[in-house]
Amino acid sequence: MSASVHLTTHNLDALKFNTATTRRNSQRVRIGAVRCSVSTAETEDSSRRTAEAEARRVTLKNGGDSLDISRVLNGMWQTSGGWGAIDRNGAVEAMLRYADAGLSTFDMADHSRSCSWRPMIQCVSSKQEGRTVVKNGKDSLDICRIVNGMWQTSGGWGKIERDNAVDAMIKHVDSGLNTFDMADIYGPAEDLYGMFINRVRRERPPELLEQIRGLTKWVPPPVKMTSNYVRENINLSRKRMDVSSLDMLQFHWWDYSNSGYLDALKHLTDLKEEGKIKTVALTNFDTERLQIILENGIPIVSNQVQHSIVDMRPQQKMAELCEATGVKLITYGTVMGGLLSEKFLDTNLSIPFAGPPLNTPSLQKYKRMVDAWGGWGQFQVLLKTLKKVASKHGVSIPTVAVKYILDQPAVAGSMVGVRLGLSEHVKDSNAVFALELDEEDVNSILEVSKKGRDLMEVIGDCGDEYRR
């Protein structure tokens, strides 16, 4: 029998045998204590303890090889990830408590090694579902396929407390979710990343630091894009994030009639050549402009766009161009601010106070997308379909929603918003890596998705919602 142990919890009572176990050091009887006589009761008690000790252990043997073990084994699979962050010192203390309680045999494996700094689910290879590479020519960056979106730090989702937010970022990294997305316009997001990365440098080994990625965006006003202006703004992000080189700079432009975006991107490419930026990317650009940018020799590695089961616009013109050129998509709005979740299943928002409040900017934004797509009634049909798939696989609706988009052509990663220090979705996010949707799952989701309106006709191409 192997009993699972979660080494930050005190769950010994259910596993203890009836005998009271002495603690080490101060609780043990000191050597040299004077005993004048041994009573019959003491003798019987000693015999009973000996019999119980023998009952709790067994010997495994073959020929001259043998090993005696506790019949209840402490299973340590739970240190490999998915059960919460493991603190090294706390874990060792817990192991000592188990041994003191007589549960002195531990079971582990080489492939479930863990310590306080090592991610519980590591995205370490581009071949694994958890990590991928975006590249263009000699420029490349490996990222975790679940990206922690930090729009939620900009206000409207609850007050962010700095230390708690950094603690939450550390927890995400320790769980293997080590890629963060932010922007110069997301309030304190870049500053929080700077504090976080400094803490990682102090408290974690270089191996972990090398896995962390910070993707930021630059969203300038449509002014003249001079070299000095671009450089000053990029230097500001580098200073806030406390890095010598930005892992990825994703560029946004409001007005296509102003061709200054090409000037800005050429200056960004120059900064990349200087080592100030590792990769240049886009956010919310449409297919036509992406092609123009590529034709101008700008080495774009990815385009960040809105993409969900409701909003499948990127799988039309954009995905075709991406497949032809190697540019990847990083998606946001994939769980629609939380609308694609059990929380909104079987709710009627047309009745005041009958359903969960739409009390965040993301919920309000994506509710408008639901209305454009097919309305709340049709959305409930989608949620019920997703719930059926989720129940079949033992996961949540958001996990299914993210996996479905990650499986789409040209998609490298999907954003899951993080309300740092307020709420988290670490378990659901990590569950995506193990989920495999079969043909029946995909067809059932596709059938419902197609019943909604084509948002390409309603809104336009990717990013057009910002330029209407």
C-alpha positions as CSV (number, residue, x, y, z in Angstrom):
1,M,0.0,0.0,0.0
2,S,1.4,3.4,-1.0
3,A,-0.2,6.4,0.7
4,S,0.2,9.7,-1.2
5,V,1.8,12.5,0.8
6,H,1.5,16.2,0.2
7,L,4.6,17.4,2.0
8,T,3.2,20.8,3.0
9,T,0.2,19.4,4.8
10,H,-0.2,17.7,8.2
11,N,-2.2,14.5,7.2
12,L,-0.6,12.0,9.6
13,D,-3.5,11.3,11.8
14,A,-5.3,9.0,9.4
15,L,-2.1,7.0,8.8
16,K,-0.8,6.7,12.4
17,F,-1.1,3.4,14.1
18,N,-2.7,3.2,17.4
19,T,0.5,3.4,19.4
20,A,1.6,6.8,20.5
21,T,5.0,7.6,18.9
22,T,7.6,9.4,20.8
23,R,9.1,12.5,19.3
24,R,12.8,13.0,18.9
25,N,15.2,14.9,21.1
26,S,13.3,16.5,24.1
27,Q,10.4,14.0,24.0
28,R,12.6,10.9,24.2
29,V,13.4,9.3,27.6
30,R,16.8,10.3,28.5
31,I,19.5,7.7,28.8
32,G,20.4,7.0,32.3
33,A,17.0,7.5,33.8
34,V,16.8,5.3,37.0
35,R,14.2,2.5,36.9
36,C,13.9,0.5,40.1
37,S,11.5,-2.1,38.9
38,V,9.5,-3.3,35.9
39,S,5.9,-3.9,36.5
40,T,3.8,-6.6,34.8
41,A,1.7,-3.9,33.0
42,E,4.9,-2.4,31.6
43,T,6.0,-5.8,30.3
44,E,2.7,-6.4,28.6
45,D,2.7,-2.9,27.1
46,S,6.2,-3.5,25.8
47,S,5.2,-6.8,24.2
48,R,2.2,-5.2,22.6
49,R,4.3,-2.4,21.1
50,T,6.8,-5.0,19.8
51,A,3.9,-6.9,18.1
52,E,2.5,-3.8,16.6
53,A,5.9,-2.7,15.3
54,E,6.3,-6.1,13.6
55,A,2.8,-5.9,12.1
56,R,3.6,-2.6,10.5
57,R,6.8,-3.8,8.8
58,V,7.5,-6.6,6.3
59,T,10.6,-8.0,4.7
60,L,11.1,-8.3,0.9
61,K,13.6,-10.9,-0.1
62,N,15.0,-13.1,-2.8
63,G,17.8,-15.4,-2.0
64,G,20.5,-13.5,-0.1
65,D,18.8,-10.1,-0.8
66,S,16.4,-8.6,1.6
67,L,14.9,-5.3,2.8
68,D,12.5,-4.6,5.6
69,I,10.1,-1.7,4.9
70,S,7.0,-0.1,6.4
71,R,3.8,-1.7,5.1
72,V,2.4,1.8,4.5
73,L,4.7,3.7,2.0
74,N,4.8,7.5,1.7
75,G,4.4,8.1,-2.1
76,M,6.2,11.2,-3.4
77,W,4.7,11.5,-6.9
78,Q,3.0,14.6,-5.5
79,T,6.3,16.5,-5.5
80,S,6.5,16.3,-9.3
81,G,3.9,19.0,-9.9
82,G,0.1,19.7,-9.9
83,W,-0.5,19.5,-6.2
84,G,0.9,22.9,-5.2
85,A,4.3,24.5,-4.8
86,I,6.7,22.4,-2.7
87,D,8.9,24.4,-0.2
88,R,12.1,22.5,0.3
89,N,12.6,23.1,4.0
90,G,8.9,22.6,4.7
91,A,9.0,19.3,2.8
92,V,12.0,18.0,4.7
93,E,10.3,18.8,8.0
94,A,7.2,17.0,6.9
95,M,9.2,13.9,6.0
96,L,10.8,14.0,9.5
97,R,7.3,14.0,11.0
98,Y,6.3,11.0,9.0
99,A,9.4,9.1,10.1
100,D,8.8,10.1,13.7
101,A,5.3,8.7,13.4
102,G,6.7,5.3,12.3
103,L,6.0,5.9,8.6
104,S,9.6,5.5,7.6
105,T,9.6,4.3,4.0
106,F,9.4,6.7,1.1
107,D,8.7,5.9,-2.5
108,M,10.0,8.2,-5.3
109,A,11.4,8.1,-8.9
110,D,14.1,9.8,-10.9
111,H,11.6,11.4,-13.2
112,S,9.6,13.1,-10.3
113,R,12.5,15.0,-8.8
114,S,11.5,18.2,-7.1
115,C,12.9,20.9,-4.9
116,S,11.8,24.3,-3.8
117,W,12.9,26.0,-7.0
118,R,12.3,23.4,-9.7
119,P,9.1,23.9,-11.7
120,M,6.5,21.3,-11.0
121,I,5.7,20.9,-14.7
122,Q,8.6,22.1,-16.7
123,C,8.2,23.3,-20.3
124,V,11.7,22.3,-21.3
125,S,11.5,21.0,-24.9
126,S,9.9,22.3,-28.0
127,K,8.8,18.8,-28.6
128,Q,6.7,18.8,-25.5
129,E,3.2,20.2,-25.5
130,G,4.2,22.7,-22.8
131,R,6.7,24.6,-24.8
132,T,7.2,25.9,-28.3
133,V,9.6,28.1,-30.4
134,V,8.6,31.2,-32.3
135,K,11.2,32.1,-34.9
136,N,12.0,34.0,-38.1
137,G,15.3,33.4,-39.7
138,K,18.0,33.6,-37.0
139,D,15.6,35.1,-34.5
140,S,13.9,32.6,-32.1
141,L,12.4,32.4,-28.7
142,D,11.1,29.4,-26.8
143,I,8.0,30.1,-24.7
144,C,5.6,28.2,-22.5
145,R,2.4,27.5,-24.5
146,I,0.3,28.9,-21.6
147,V,1.2,32.5,-21.3
148,N,0.4,34.4,-18.1
149,G,-1.5,37.5,-19.2
150,M,-1.0,40.6,-17.0
151,W,-3.6,43.0,-18.5
152,Q,-5.4,42.3,-15.2
153,T,-2.8,44.4,-13.3
154,S,-3.9,47.6,-15.1
155,G,-7.0,48.2,-13.0
156,G,-10.6,47.1,-13.0
157,W,-10.1,43.5,-11.6
158,G,-9.4,44.4,-8.0
159,K,-6.6,46.1,-6.1
160,I,-3.2,44.5,-6.8
161,E,-0.9,44.4,-3.8
162,R,2.7,44.5,-4.9
163,D,4.3,41.8,-2.7
164,N,1.4,39.4,-3.1
165,A,1.5,39.9,-6.9
166,V,5.2,39.0,-7.0
167,D,4.6,36.0,-4.7
168,A,1.9,34.8,-7.2
169,M,4.3,35.3,-10.1
170,I,6.9,33.1,-8.3
171,K,4.2,30.5,-7.7
172,H,3.3,30.4,-11.4
173,V,7.0,30.0,-12.3
174,D,7.4,27.2,-9.7
175,S,4.5,25.4,-11.4
176,G,6.1,25.6,-14.8
177,L,4.1,28.5,-16.1
178,N,7.1,30.7,-16.8
179,T,6.1,33.1,-19.6
180,F,4.5,36.4,-18.8
181,D,2.8,38.9,-21.2
182,M,2.5,42.6,-20.4
183,A,2.5,46.0,-22.0
184,D,3.8,49.5,-21.4
185,I,0.2,50.6,-21.0
186,Y,-0.8,47.9,-18.4
187,G,-0.3,50.0,-15.3
188,P,2.4,48.5,-13.1
189,A,2.9,45.3,-15.1
190,E,6.4,46.0,-16.3
191,D,7.5,47.2,-12.9
192,L,6.0,44.1,-11.2
193,Y,8.0,42.0,-13.7
194,G,11.2,43.9,-12.8
195,M,10.6,43.2,-9.0
196,F,9.8,39.6,-9.8
197,I,12.8,38.9,-11.9
198,N,15.1,40.5,-9.3
199,R,13.6,38.2,-6.7
200,V,14.2,35.2,-9.0
201,R,17.8,36.2,-9.4
202,R,18.2,36.3,-5.6
203,E,16.3,33.3,-4.6
204,R,16.4,30.8,-7.4
205,P,19.3,29.2,-9.4
206,P,20.3,30.3,-12.9
207,E,18.7,27.2,-14.4
208,L,15.2,28.6,-13.5
209,L,16.0,32.1,-14.5
210,E,17.0,31.0,-18.0
211,Q,13.5,29.5,-18.5
212,I,11.5,32.6,-17.7
213,R,10.3,34.8,-20.5
214,G,8.9,38.3,-20.4
215,L,6.9,39.4,-23.4
216,T,5.9,43.0,-23.5
217,K,4.1,45.3,-25.9
218,W,4.7,48.8,-27.0
219,V,1.5,50.8,-27.8
220,P,2.6,54.2,-29.0
221,P,0.4,57.1,-30.1
222,P,0.5,57.7,-33.9
223,V,3.2,60.3,-33.9
224,K,6.4,60.5,-36.0
225,M,8.4,57.3,-35.3
226,T,12.0,58.6,-35.1
227,S,14.9,56.4,-34.1
228,N,15.4,58.3,-30.8
229,Y,11.7,58.2,-30.0
230,V,11.5,54.4,-30.4
231,R,14.8,53.9,-28.5
232,E,13.7,56.0,-25.6
233,N,10.5,54.0,-25.2
234,I,12.2,50.6,-25.5
235,N,14.8,51.7,-23.0
236,L,12.0,52.7,-20.6
237,S,10.5,49.1,-20.8
238,R,14.0,47.6,-20.3
239,K,14.5,49.8,-17.2
240,R,11.1,48.9,-15.7
241,M,11.5,45.2,-16.4
242,D,15.1,45.4,-15.2
243,V,16.5,43.4,-18.2
244,S,19.3,44.3,-20.6
245,S,17.4,42.8,-23.5
246,L,13.6,42.4,-24.0
247,D,12.7,38.7,-24.8
248,M,10.0,39.9,-27.1
249,L,8.7,43.3,-28.1
250,Q,5.1,43.1,-29.6
251,F,4.2,46.2,-31.5
252,H,0.7,47.7,-31.8
253,W,-0.4,50.5,-34.1
254,W,-3.8,52.3,-34.1
255,D,-4.1,53.8,-37.5
256,Y,-3.1,52.0,-40.7
257,S,-3.6,55.2,-42.8
258,N,-0.4,56.3,-41.1
259,S,2.4,54.2,-42.5
260,G,4.6,55.2,-39.6
261,Y,4.3,51.7,-38.3
262,L,6.9,50.6,-40.9
263,D,9.3,53.2,-39.6
264,A,8.8,52.1,-36.0
265,L,9.3,48.4,-36.9
266,K,12.5,49.2,-38.8
267,H,13.9,51.0,-35.7
268,L,12.8,48.1,-33.5
269,T,14.7,45.8,-35.8
270,D,17.8,48.0,-35.4
271,L,17.5,47.7,-31.7
272,K,17.2,44.0,-32.0
273,E,20.5,44.0,-33.9
274,E,22.0,46.0,-31.1
275,G,20.9,43.3,-28.6
276,K,18.2,45.5,-26.9
277,I,15.5,43.2,-28.1
278,K,15.7,39.5,-28.8
279,T,12.6,39.1,-31.0
280,V,10.2,41.5,-32.8
281,A,6.5,40.6,-32.9
282,L,3.1,42.2,-33.5
283,T,-0.2,42.5,-31.7
284,N,-3.6,43.1,-33.3
285,F,-2.3,43.4,-36.8
286,D,-4.5,42.2,-39.7
287,T,-3.5,39.8,-42.5
288,E,-2.9,42.5,-45.1
289,R,-0.6,44.6,-42.9
290,L,1.3,41.5,-41.7
291,Q,2.1,40.6,-45.3
292,I,3.3,44.2,-46.0
293,I,5.5,44.1,-42.9
294,L,7.0,40.8,-43.9
295,E,7.6,42.0,-47.5
296,N,9.6,45.0,-46.0
297,G,12.0,42.5,-44.4
298,I,10.9,42.9,-40.8
299,P,11.6,39.5,-39.1
300,I,8.3,39.1,-37.3
301,V,8.1,35.9,-35.2
302,S,4.5,36.2,-34.0
303,N,1.2,38.2,-34.0
304,Q,-0.9,38.3,-30.8
305,V,-4.6,38.3,-31.7
306,Q,-8.0,37.6,-30.1
307,H,-8.9,34.0,-30.7
308,S,-11.4,31.7,-29.0
309,I,-14.0,29.1,-29.8
310,V,-16.4,32.0,-30.3
311,D,-13.9,34.1,-32.3
312,M,-12.4,31.9,-35.0
313,R,-11.4,34.8,-37.3
314,P,-7.7,34.0,-37.0
315,Q,-8.3,30.7,-38.7
316,Q,-9.3,32.3,-41.9
317,K,-6.9,34.6,-43.8
318,M,-4.4,35.0,-40.9
319,A,-3.6,31.4,-40.3
320,E,-3.1,30.8,-44.0
321,L,-0.5,33.5,-44.2
322,C,1.2,32.3,-40.9
323,E,1.4,28.8,-42.2
324,A,3.1,30.0,-45.4
325,T,5.6,32.3,-43.7
326,G,6.2,30.5,-40.4
327,V,4.9,33.4,-38.2
328,K,3.0,32.1,-35.2
329,L,0.0,33.3,-33.3
330,I,-0.2,34.0,-29.6
331,T,-3.8,34.2,-28.6
332,Y,-5.7,36.2,-26.0
333,G,-9.4,36.2,-25.0
334,T,-9.2,32.4,-25.3
335,V,-11.4,31.9,-22.2
336,M,-13.2,35.2,-22.8
337,G,-12.4,36.8,-19.5
338,G,-13.9,33.8,-17.7
339,L,-17.1,33.6,-19.6
340,L,-16.0,30.2,-20.9
341,S,-16.3,28.6,-17.5
342,E,-18.6,26.7,-15.2
343,K,-19.4,29.9,-13.5
344,F,-21.6,31.1,-16.3
345,L,-23.1,27.7,-17.2
346,D,-26.9,27.7,-16.8
347,T,-27.2,31.4,-16.1
348,N,-29.6,34.0,-17.5
349,L,-28.0,37.4,-17.7
350,S,-31.2,39.0,-19.0
351,I,-32.6,38.9,-15.5
352,P,-31.0,41.5,-13.2
353,F,-28.9,39.9,-10.4
354,A,-29.8,36.4,-11.6
355,G,-26.3,35.5,-12.8
356,P,-22.7,36.4,-11.9
357,P,-22.0,40.1,-12.4
358,L,-20.0,41.2,-15.4
359,N,-17.8,43.3,-13.1
360,T,-14.4,43.3,-14.9
361,P,-13.3,45.0,-18.2
362,S,-12.6,41.6,-19.8
363,L,-16.1,40.1,-18.9
364,Q,-17.8,43.2,-20.4
365,K,-15.6,43.1,-23.5
366,Y,-16.2,39.5,-24.3
367,K,-19.9,39.6,-23.5
368,R,-20.1,42.0,-26.4
369,M,-18.3,39.3,-28.5
370,V,-20.9,36.8,-27.4
371,D,-23.7,39.1,-28.4
372,A,-22.1,39.7,-31.9
373,W,-21.6,35.9,-32.3
374,G,-25.0,34.6,-31.4
375,G,-26.3,35.8,-28.1
376,W,-26.5,34.3,-24.6
377,G,-28.8,31.5,-25.5
378,Q,-26.5,30.1,-28.2
379,F,-23.5,30.7,-25.8
380,Q,-25.3,28.4,-23.2
381,V,-25.4,25.7,-25.9
382,L,-21.7,26.0,-26.3
383,L,-21.0,25.9,-22.6
384,K,-23.1,22.8,-22.2
385,T,-21.1,21.1,-25.0
386,L,-17.8,22.1,-23.4
387,K,-19.0,20.9,-20.0
388,K,-19.8,17.5,-21.5
389,V,-16.3,17.3,-23.0
390,A,-14.7,18.5,-19.8
391,S,-16.5,16.0,-17.7
392,K,-15.5,13.2,-20.0
393,H,-11.8,14.1,-19.4
394,G,-12.1,15.1,-15.8
395,V,-11.0,18.7,-16.5
396,S,-12.7,22.2,-16.5
397,I,-14.4,24.1,-19.2
398,P,-11.5,26.7,-19.4
399,T,-9.0,23.8,-19.9
400,V,-11.0,22.5,-22.8
401,A,-11.4,26.0,-24.3
402,V,-7.7,26.7,-24.2
403,K,-6.7,23.2,-25.5
404,Y,-9.0,23.6,-28.5
405,I,-7.4,26.8,-29.6
406,L,-3.8,25.6,-28.9
407,D,-4.6,22.7,-31.4
408,Q,-5.5,25.2,-34.1
409,P,-3.1,25.8,-37.0
410,A,-0.3,28.4,-36.5
411,V,-1.1,28.8,-32.7
412,A,2.0,28.8,-30.6
413,G,0.6,29.9,-27.3
414,S,-2.6,31.1,-25.6
415,M,-3.0,33.7,-22.9
416,V,-4.7,33.0,-19.5
417,G,-5.2,36.2,-17.6
418,V,-3.7,36.3,-14.0
419,R,-5.2,38.3,-11.2
420,L,-2.0,38.2,-9.3
421,G,-2.5,37.7,-5.6
422,L,-6.3,37.8,-6.0
423,S,-7.2,34.5,-7.8
424,E,-5.3,31.9,-9.9
425,H,-5.9,29.2,-12.4
426,V,-2.6,27.3,-12.1
427,K,-4.2,23.9,-11.9
428,D,-6.5,24.4,-14.9
429,S,-3.7,25.8,-16.9
430,N,-1.3,22.9,-16.2
431,A,-4.1,20.4,-17.0
432,V,-4.1,21.7,-20.6
433,F,-0.7,20.0,-21.2
434,A,-2.1,16.5,-20.4
435,L,-5.4,16.9,-22.2
436,E,-6.0,15.3,-25.6
437,L,-9.2,16.1,-27.4
438,D,-10.4,13.2,-29.6
439,E,-12.3,13.5,-32.9
440,E,-15.6,13.3,-31.2
441,D,-14.7,16.2,-28.9
442,V,-13.5,18.4,-31.7
443,N,-16.5,17.7,-33.9
444,S,-19.0,18.4,-31.2
445,I,-17.3,21.8,-30.4
446,L,-16.9,22.7,-34.1
447,E,-20.6,21.9,-34.7
448,V,-21.7,24.5,-32.1
449,S,-19.1,27.0,-33.0
450,K,-20.2,27.1,-36.6
451,K,-23.8,27.9,-35.5
452,G,-22.7,31.3,-34.5
453,R,-22.2,34.3,-36.8
454,D,-19.0,34.6,-38.8
455,L,-17.2,37.4,-36.9
456,M,-15.0,38.1,-39.9
457,E,-18.2,39.4,-41.6
458,V,-19.5,41.2,-38.5
459,I,-16.2,42.8,-37.2
460,G,-13.6,42.3,-39.9
461,D,-10.1,40.7,-39.7
462,C,-7.9,40.3,-36.6
463,G,-7.5,43.5,-34.7
464,D,-10.2,45.4,-36.7
465,E,-12.2,45.7,-33.4
466,Y,-9.7,48.3,-32.3
467,R,-10.0,50.4,-35.6
468,R,-13.7,50.6,-36.2
